[in-house]
Amino acid sequence: MKPFEHVVRDHGAAVLRVCRALAGPVDADDVWSETFLAALRAYPRLDADANVEAWLVTIARRKAVDLHRARTRLAVPVADVPATAASVAATAGSVPGPEPHDDLWEAMRALTERQREAIAFHHLAGMPYAEVAAVVGGTEPAARRAAADGIKHLRKTLEARR
């Protein structure tokens, strides 16, 4: 088995792309770190013939799900709503503009979870549809269809905004 630092070097960029697609640009680095911490702990028990990239993507997927679940548990009602960053900036005289890819992230969030995962795993991590199906569950044609439907929805949504 190769040293874990080689695993990070070989698959880190693909896993980060998956994390960005599943968790968004703000939380991607945290999900990536959690993925590789969990992988480091489990790496000695990994079968020598295992598909390391699929294994890492599965961990990243679960870490992204954990993040989304944790967020739903953190919401606490308050009596007074605090000032938002936008309102604070507006009162200071400088209103921040939209981030360069806000429209893309908004369109990605509108996809179903399966579509988002199929796009991330196939188009961003470069996994074949058979491996995508193994990670997300289902069949290869279903994974292919989910990715195609997701891409179609993204194109339609982004074209409508331009």
N, C-alpha and C positions, 0 to 999 in steps of 0.2 A: 504494500500500500504506500502511495506517495505521501510525503509530508503535507500536513494540513495547509501550510502557507502556499503550497503549489495549487491546492484546491481553490483557495481564495483568489490567487492570481488568475487561474484558468477560468473560473466561473463567476467571479465577483461582479464584473460588468453586466453580465446577462441577468444575474439575480437582482442587481440594482434597478435595471430596466423593468423587471417584473414588479419589484416593490413600488416603483413610481406609478406604474399602471394600477396597482391594486390599492395602494394607500394614499396616493397623491404626492405631489412634489414636496410638501412640507414635512410629512412623516416618513418619507421613503428611507432616509438615512437611519432613522431609529429602527424601522422594521428590518432593514438590511443588517444592522448590528445585532439585533436580537436573533435573526436567522443564523448568522455565523457563530454567535455564542452557543446557541442550541446545537448547531452542527458540530462544533468543536467538542462539546461534551459527548455527543453520540458517535463521532467519527471512529473511535477505536472498535466499536461494535458493528460497524458497517461491513456487509459482505464485500469481499474483494472484487466480485464481478458485478456489483451494483452500478446502476446508472447514476453517477454522482450528481449530474446536473438536474435530473428529474427529482432526485432526493432533496436537493437544495431548494428547488422551486416549490416542492410540496411543503417544506418547512416555511418558506417565505409566505406562501398562501395562508398557512395556519396562523402565522404571526400577524399578518394583515387582518385576518378575521378577529384575532384576539384584540387588536387595536380598536377595531370598529365596535366590538362588544364592550370593551372597557369604556369607550366614549359614551355609550348609551347608559352606563351605570353611573357616570360622573355628573350628569345633569341634576342640578339642585335648584328648586324654585327660590327666588329671592324677592324681598319686598320692593327694593329699588333696583332698577336696571342700571348697571354702571355705564359710563360713557364708552362708546365704541371708539376704536382707533381712528376711524374715518371722521367722527364728530370732533374728536380732540384735534386732529390735524386741520379740520376746517376752521376751527376757532383760532388755531395758530396761524392761519393764513396760507397753508400749503396743503392742498387736497391731493392725496396720492392717486396716481392713475392706475388703471387696471394692469395686472401682471400680464406679461406677453402671451401666456398660454392659458389664461383663465377660461376662454371659450372652449378650448379643447378639454380641459379638466371638467368643466360643467357638462359637456357632451358625454364624456366618459362616465361620469356619475349617473347619467340618465340610462346607461346600458344596464342590462341584467347582469348579475354577478357572473353567470356562466359565459356570457358574451365578453365581458371585461377580461376574465381569466383566459379564455381561448385566444383572444387577441394578444394579451400579454405574453402568454407562454409560446405561442406560435410565431408571432411577428416580432416580438421584442427579445425573447430568449432563444428563438430559432429552433424550437423543438418541433419534431414532426407531429402530425395530428394524432398518430397512434399513441405517442407518449403524452400528449395533451389529454387524450381521453383517459389514459391510465391515471393521470394525476387528478383530474376533476371528476372522473367517473363518467360512465356512458360509453358510447361507441365512437369509433373514428369518424364515421359520417356525421354523427351528432356534433362532435367537436368542430368539424369543418363547417357545418351549417351555422353553429353559434358564432364562429369567427366571421363568416361571410355576412351574416345578418348584422353583427355588431359594426363591421366596417361600413356596410351600406347605411346604417343609421347614422354613424359618425359623418359620413360624406354628406348625407342629406341635411343633417343638423348644421354642419359647418357652412355648407353652401347657402343655406337659408339666412345665415347671419351675415354673409358678405354681400 
